[in-house]
């Protein structure tokens, strides 16, 4: 099941101006013509936690690292993860794909000032370089990767990973999905949103405290709402309207949420809450709560919850 892709302007998408050079004592001699400086043991694709983040930063002095900060609750994260993993294998170890679960590792997300998931940040010579947010098409991700590798080579970071398979060995075995969750997922994979909605609804009827089923049901309903409209037209209409046009702003917030731009969606709906009253304000408040549940316990959700409370009271 595809989701709307954001319009991408690559001009300025990769801001590498902050990389003046690698830290003192960590400069490596690049081979002529940008050839690899040598083989570096390590996994081409791996999962990173707060406990192992320091090792990832250290590795970036030898091999460029692409950090994918995402969430299991985000469909755009899974979509981008698949693209990046394919490219990491194809590029043969010239960079490491390091996946970070933002829900489980909030300190990493906060340190990198992540405002939405998925977000991709490069680490070159120990320095973070913000790249982009949301699910980008593969051809444009390639352009971003080539630019990162070019700048890494200019700074002597030209190692190539010898994939040790650590990402496979270290990955914990995932527990089986509950039957109704598995049924819903199978329905989504065949494009049956009605079947998925029915399965998640039944799961909630059997266990009202099933937070995963609640978030997944809300995401299915979100996708259903977005599929009824042209996302570009929705965003244009919302830009021309003011925050008092509740219907236009609700629809635009849905489009932003489906592409992982939760921060933009939250800001849009908070503006509606501040500009309206009565039923209009309540509609915006309820939609915000739904998006909070879909996004999960991220720093931007915590910030938006505080802003919502301030706007209401």
Buried (B, 14 or more C-beta within 10 A) or exposed (E): BEBBBBEBEEEEBBEBEEBEEBEEEBBBEBEEEEEBBEEBEBBBBBBBEEEBBEEBBEBBBBBBBBBBBBBBBBBBBBBBBEBBBEBBEEBEBBBBBBBBBBBBBBEBBBEBEBBBBBBBBBBBBBBBBBBBBBBBEEEBBBBBBEBBBEBBBBBBBBBBBEBEEBBEEEEEEEEEEBEBBEBBBBBBEEEBBEBBBBBBBBBBEEEEEBEBBBBBBBBBBBBBBBBEBEBEEBBEBBEEBEBEBBEBBBBBBBBBBBBBBBBBBBBBBBBBBBBBEEEBBEBBBEBBBBBBBBBBBBBBBEEBBEBBEEBEE
